[in-house]
Amino acid sequence: MAITYLKKGKTDAAKAIDDAEVSEIVKNTLKSIEDRGDAAVREFAEKFDNYTPNSFKLSQSEIDSLIQQVSSQDLEDIKFAQEQVRNFAQAQRDSMKDIEVETMPGVILGHKNIPVQSVGCYIPAGKFPMVASAHMSVVTASVAKVPRIIACTPPYKGTPNPAVIAAMHFGGAHEIYVIGGIQAVGAMALGTETIDPVDMLVGPGNAFVAESKRQLFGKVGIDLFAGPTETMVIADDTVDAELCATDLLGQAEHGYNSPAVLVTNNKNLAEETISEIARILTILPTAETASVSWEEYGEIILCDSYDEMLDVANEIASEHVQVMTDRDDWFLENMHSYGALFLGPRTNVSNGDKVIGTNHTLPTKKAGRYTGGLWVGKYLKTHSYQKITTDEAAVKIGRYCSRLCMLESFVGHAEQANMRVRRYGGEDVPYGKAAQ
């Protein structure tokens, strides 16, 4: 295998130092919220967001007032995007069936898909007002019929962002709070005097939000560990450098630590993409952010073959993977570790981020090896049940159960089975002995 890095990003050791610093800050902040509740949330809101209203929870009149500030075109666009997300989420939900089967005469087994009872959705808005994140978390929770959906978003330039609030409201949030960062995630998970805790946290965020969810996992459920945005472009000579560069920088602008990787088997495309990125950074309004991401986290990997490109892509397991080659469906068939695929030059990651209908909360930091992204099924718990309806089945299962329990020396377990053999089969099974 001949893989060449024409450009590499920050080392793993340097990234680990950054992660350790974030972890310590999150740990101390969450402890303070757990100990001091609303007072700590207010303190951190003032410190990090310079925002301390009388109430962080928006009243219905405040929500209505903010929605009135959104233009009719923007409201139409929000509702169109939410319709796409809702339609796909509903199709996914419809594919998940409750089942009940009779596995042998008199033995009924089944499962039910039951929604999580309360969910806290985090909607980023500090650097960019992430309107689309409300669609992805709130709308899908609504389709799953979660009874209590609360949503938190930081203030944007000192006040609630009207478009984000509108998206939360039309998406189906039952409670809306203007709180950001660690203090929002901590308040939703741990609860305060004024915010009842939730059962599950969902939604993307910066490194502090992602680390907060990681530390709170277990106390509450989470959708997944969604860290900084990652993007990968897999391309060959069927596309040009301008397209590749645009798609890489389009995601690098998310933050200062957003990996963007080009994997290609064409050296000319690789070198021309480097030049195109340099050109675009001179005119991109978000270049101040994108240039740091590209300098510290951008990579260009040159491979000899499509098989090598596939192996590299699966190893990196990027959150977003754009495939623009002469064999896109081959990659679809053979890719196994990623967040979401975007196939062909006509589509792009922004489609998935904003409007096309698939969910944009996706696994990062190689989590695509073991989980997919947020979807309606994440809000559902599949619970099994069992029922024996005949004496004959109770005795037959009881005999097997009794012997298997004694095989493991679980006498008490065996007696649960023996009781049924005695009661429904009229057999005299000695206490502490296996039924025959």
DRENRODREN-208051 format. One line per 2 residues: number of its first residue (from 1); their letters; for each residue x negated, y, z of C-alpha. Coordinates in steps of 0.02 Angstrom, whole numbers, plus 50000, padded with zeros to 5 digits. Each point is the difference from the previous one (the first is absolute). Layout:
NUM) A) X,Y,Z; ...
END
This chain:
1) MA) 50000,50000,50000; 49927,50168,49948
3) IT) 50088,50140,50091; 49922,50174,49998
5) YL) 50052,50146,50110; 49977,50158,49898
7) KK) 50063,50095,50153; 50021,49946,50181
9) GK) 50091,50081,50145; 49970,50014,50186
11) TD) 49921,49849,50084; 50101,49884,50110
13) AA) 49893,50051,50149; 50042,50183,49976
15) KA) 50185,49959,49984; 49992,49899,50162
17) ID) 49934,50151,50095; 50146,50105,49938
19) DA) 50123,49863,50050; 49929,49988,50176
21) EV) 50018,50187,50029; 50182,49996,49942
23) SE) 50037,49849,50109; 49941,50085,50159
25) IV) 50100,50159,49967; 50158,49898,49967
27) KN) 49976,49893,50155; 49989,50151,50115
29) TL) 50144,50091,49916; 50118,49852,50010
31) KS) 49956,49973,50184; 50045,50181,50036
33) IE) 50167,49983,49910; 50039,49840,50095
35) DR) 49959,50083,50166; 50075,50173,49972
37) GD) 50134,49981,49867; 50076,50158,49929
39) AA) 49871,50113,50085; 49858,49912,49910
41) VR) 50092,50002,49833; 50027,50188,50018
43) EF) 49820,50027,50048; 49933,49907,49849
45) AE) 50127,50081,49883; 49934,50169,50054
47) KF) 49819,49945,49989; 50006,49914,49830
49) DN) 50146,50085,49911; 50021,50164,50094
51) YT) 50185,49959,50008; 50104,50000,50159
53) PN) 50187,50025,49968; 50131,49989,50137
55) SF) 50043,49827,49934; 49902,49892,49880
57) KL) 50161,49913,49949; 50092,50093,49863
59) SQ) 50184,50034,50028; 50124,49971,49860
61) SE) 50016,50188,49973; 49810,50015,49985
63) ID) 49997,49856,49875; 50140,50081,49898
65) SL) 49909,50167,50001; 49838,49921,49939
67) IQ) 50089,49905,49861; 50076,50163,49939
69) QV) 49822,50062,49969; 49967,49861,49875
71) SS) 50037,50043,49819; 50136,49906,49908
73) QD) 49872,49926,49880; 49892,49937,50143
75) LE) 50151,49924,50087; 50051,49915,49838
77) DI) 49824,49930,49980; 49997,49938,50179
79) KF) 50167,49913,49979; 49945,49923,49834
81) AQ) 49842,49930,50079; 50097,49933,50148
83) EQ) 50123,49916,49883; 49856,49907,49916
85) VR) 49927,49945,50166; 50171,49952,50068
87) NF) 50046,49899,49845; 49839,49898,50004
89) AQ) 50009,49977,50189; 50179,49939,49984
91) AQ) 49950,49876,49865; 49864,49937,50117
93) RD) 50123,49988,50145; 50123,49905,49892
95) SM) 49865,49871,49963; 49985,49959,50186
97) KD) 50136,49878,50046; 50061,49932,50166
99) IE) 49999,49812,49986; 50082,49852,50086
101) VE) 49965,49820,49951; 50047,49829,50066
103) TM) 49832,49912,50001; 50076,49834,50054
105) PG) 50177,49953,50053; 50048,50105,50150
107) VI) 49843,50109,50003; 50024,50180,49945
109) LG) 49851,50117,49978; 50002,50179,49941
111) HK) 49926,50172,50006; 50066,50176,50006
113) NI) 49915,50160,49943; 50031,50128,50137
115) PV) 49943,50183,49990; 49880,50072,50127
117) QS) 50109,50104,50116; 49898,50161,50003
119) VG) 49864,50066,49886; 49888,50153,50008
121) CY) 49949,50068,49829; 49847,50112,49989
123) IP) 50001,50122,49854; 49833,50091,49972
125) AG) 50011,50186,49962; 49850,50085,50080
127) KF) 49888,50016,49846; 50131,49959,49868
129) PM) 50188,49990,50030; 50028,49815,49961
131) VA) 50181,50008,49945; 49988,49830,49917
133) SA) 49949,49914,50161; 50174,50033,50068
135) HM) 50074,49903,49854; 49884,49854,50029
137) SV) 50027,49978,50186; 50170,50075,50041
139) VT) 50095,49942,49846; 49938,49822,50012
141) AS) 50042,49993,50185; 50174,50062,49956
143) VA) 50021,49865,49868; 49948,49872,50131
145) KV) 50139,50071,50112; 49887,50045,50145
147) PR) 50121,50072,50131; 49882,50137,50063
149) II) 49878,50087,49883; 49897,50143,50068
151) AC) 49878,50101,49897; 49854,50111,50050
153) TP) 49904,50122,49893; 49874,50135,50046
155) PY) 50035,50183,49964; 49935,50060,49833
157) KG) 49917,50171,50010; 50081,50028,50169
159) TP) 50180,49951,49964; 50101,49845,49951
161) NP) 49983,49968,49814; 50176,50017,49927
163) AV) 49975,49870,49862; 49931,49870,50120
165) IA) 50145,50029,50121; 50124,49987,49856
167) AM) 49923,49835,49945; 50008,49931,50178
169) HF) 50182,50053,50017; 50061,49934,49833
171) GG) 49897,49844,50024; 50102,49956,50154
173) AH) 49900,50054,50154; 50107,50008,50157
175) EI) 49877,50109,50098; 49871,50120,49928
177) YV) 49853,50068,50101; 49869,50126,49946
179) IG) 49848,49921,50082; 49839,49946,49916
181) GI) 49853,49884,50018; 49957,49893,50150
183) QA) 50129,50089,50108; 50141,49955,49880
185) VG) 49952,49817,49985; 49969,49987,50187
187) AM) 50165,50082,50046; 50099,49885,49885
189) AL) 49915,49841,50060; 49979,50039,50186
191) GT) 50152,50111,50026; 50011,50160,50101
193) ET) 50131,50082,50109; 50090,50061,49842
195) ID) 49955,49869,49870; 50054,49819,50021
197) PV) 49866,49878,49942; 50019,49902,49839
199) DM) 49970,49818,49960; 49897,50031,49844
201) LV) 49890,50134,49920; 49985,50026,49812
203) GP) 49925,50123,49880; 49831,50060,49939
205) GN) 49889,50132,50078; 49823,50058,50027
207) AF) 49865,49901,50091; 50068,50053,50170
209) VA) 50177,49942,49958; 49936,49835,49931
211) ES) 49893,49970,50155; 50146,50045,50113
213) KR) 50107,49868,49917; 49859,49873,50016
215) QL) 49982,50032,50187; 50188,49996,50029
217) FG) 50028,49839,49902; 50067,49870,50119
219) KV) 50092,50127,50106; 50098,50035,49841
221) GI) 50001,49923,49828; 49922,50091,49854
223) DL) 50021,49990,49813; 49814,49981,49964
225) FA) 49833,50086,50028; 50014,50141,49873
227) GP) 49837,50097,50000; 49934,50129,49877
229) TE) 50062,49984,49822; 49899,49884,49889
231) TM) 50007,49987,49812; 49917,49889,49872
233) VI) 50002,50015,49813; 49962,49841,49901
235) AD) 49966,50054,49822; 49920,49948,49838
237) DT) 49972,50086,49834; 50188,50008,49964
239) VD) 50009,50162,50101; 49895,50158,50010
241) AE) 49901,50085,50137; 50121,50146,50020
243) LC) 50139,49879,50050; 49887,49906,50122
245) AT) 49930,50158,50079; 50172,50078,50019
247) DL) 50069,49846,50084; 49853,49984,50119
249) LG) 50004,50182,50055; 50190,49999,50008
251) QA) 49984,49890,50154; 49834,50067,50066
253) EH) 50089,50164,50039; 50099,49915,50140
255) GY) 49862,50028,50127; 49814,50011,50031
257) NS) 49983,49812,50019; 50104,49927,49859
259) PA) 49903,49866,49905; 50014,50007,49810
261) VL) 49919,49860,49901; 49980,49968,49814
263) VT) 49970,49819,49949; 49956,49979,49818
265) NN) 49903,49894,49876; 49960,50148,49888
267) KN) 49845,50102,50041; 50048,50145,49888
269) LA) 50169,50015,50086; 49915,49997,50170
271) EE) 49875,50136,49956; 50129,50108,49912
273) TI) 50118,49984,50150; 49863,50070,50113
275) SE) 49985,50150,49883; 50189,50022,49990
277) IA) 50015,49999,50189; 49870,50137,50012
279) RI) 50094,50103,49871; 50171,49977,50080
281) LT) 49934,50046,50172; 49958,50173,49932
283) IL) 50184,50033,49961; 50097,49892,50124
285) PT) 50085,50109,50133; 49975,49862,50130
287) AE) 49817,49976,49954; 49943,50053,50174
289) TA) 50076,49839,50066; 49981,49886,49850
291) SV) 49816,50041,49975; 49957,49945,50178
293) SW) 50095,49837,49978; 49916,49967,49834
295) EE) 49826,50043,50064; 50012,49895,50159
297) YG) 50122,49861,49952; 50003,49994,49810
299) EI) 49925,49849,49910; 49973,49945,49821
301) IL) 49970,49814,49976; 49941,49932,49834
303) CD) 50034,49815,49965; 49952,49884,49860
305) SY) 50167,49914,49978; 50185,50005,50040
307) DE) 49975,49856,50122; 49874,50105,50096
309) ML) 50119,50149,49998; 50135,49888,50073
311) DV) 49885,49932,50136; 49943,50175,50050
313) AN) 50178,50064,50004; 50061,49857,50109
315) EI) 49851,50022,50117; 50030,50187,50024
317) AS) 50190,49972,50018; 50040,50183,49966
319) EH) 50164,50079,50051; 50042,50059,49824
321) VQ) 49934,49908,49848; 50026,50073,49827
323) VM) 49967,49876,49860; 49971,50073,49828
325) TD) 49926,49864,49891; 50038,49889,49852
327) RD) 50061,49864,50121; 50104,50086,50136
329) DW) 50115,49850,50025; 49848,49889,50028
331) FL) 49952,50111,50147; 50180,49994,50063
333) EN) 49993,49811,49995; 49830,49985,50083
335) MH) 49988,50144,50124; 50037,49940,50176
337) SY) 49936,50135,50118; 50063,50179,49980
339) GA) 50135,50120,50057; 50093,50034,49838
341) LF) 49961,49979,49815; 50029,50132,49866
343) LG) 49990,49918,49831; 49957,50087,49837
345) PR) 49953,50179,49955; 50181,50060,50001
347) TN) 50017,49980,50188; 49895,50068,50142
349) VS) 49989,50003,50189; 50097,50163,50012
351) NG) 50153,49910,49929; 49995,49881,50148
353) DK) 49958,50138,50123; 50147,50109,49957
355) VI) 50143,49933,49897; 49999,49834,49908
357) GT) 50079,49901,50143; 49865,49886,50069
359) NH) 49936,50044,50174; 49843,50104,50020
361) TL) 49955,49946,50178; 49872,49869,49957
363) PT) 49859,49900,50081; 49826,50078,50007
365) KK) 49828,49947,50063; 50018,49828,49918
367) AG) 50163,49962,50091; 50071,49953,49830
369) RY) 49915,49832,50028; 50135,49953,50125
371) TG) 50148,50119,49983; 50099,50095,49873
373) GL) 50067,50175,50024; 50152,50073,50086
375) WV) 50164,49936,49930; 50175,49970,50060
377) GK) 49951,49829,50066; 49879,50078,50125
379) YL) 50149,50066,50096; 50081,49829,50010
381) KT) 49962,49861,50123; 50037,49824,49941
383) HS) 50070,49902,50148; 50036,49814,49994
385) YQ) 50139,49904,50088; 50043,49818,50026
387) KI) 50161,49906,50034; 50039,49815,50025
389) TT) 50182,49958,49968; 50015,49811,50027
391) DE) 49957,49878,50139; 49909,49889,49876
393) AA) 49884,50141,49945; 49967,50052,50181
395) VK) 49946,49823,50043; 49894,49974,49843
397) IG) 49908,50166,50018; 49990,49973,50188
399) RY) 49907,49835,49983; 49870,50072,49883
401) CS) 49983,50155,50108; 49980,49899,50160
403) RL) 49860,49893,49929; 49909,50148,49923
405) CM) 50009,50096,50165; 49927,49852,50096
407) LE) 49863,49988,49869; 49945,50172,50063
409) SF) 50035,49958,50184; 50141,50127,50012
411) VG) 50116,49902,50115; 50118,50145,50032
413) HA) 50017,50029,49814; 50037,49815,49977
415) EQ) 50137,50005,50131; 50091,50135,49903
417) AN) 50011,49876,49858; 50033,49850,50113
419) MR) 50149,50089,50078; 50082,50008,49829
421) VR) 49961,49817,49963; 50082,49951,50165
423) RY) 50148,50117,49983; 50043,49978,49817
425) GG) 49935,49823,49971; 50040,49919,50168
427) ED) 49822,49931,50013; 49909,49977,50165
429) VP) 49832,50086,49968; 49890,49993,50157
431) YG) 49945,50170,50064; 49827,50044,49935
433) KA) 50003,49866,49865; 50018,50023,49813
435) AQ) 50166,49953,49920; 49983,49854,49880
END
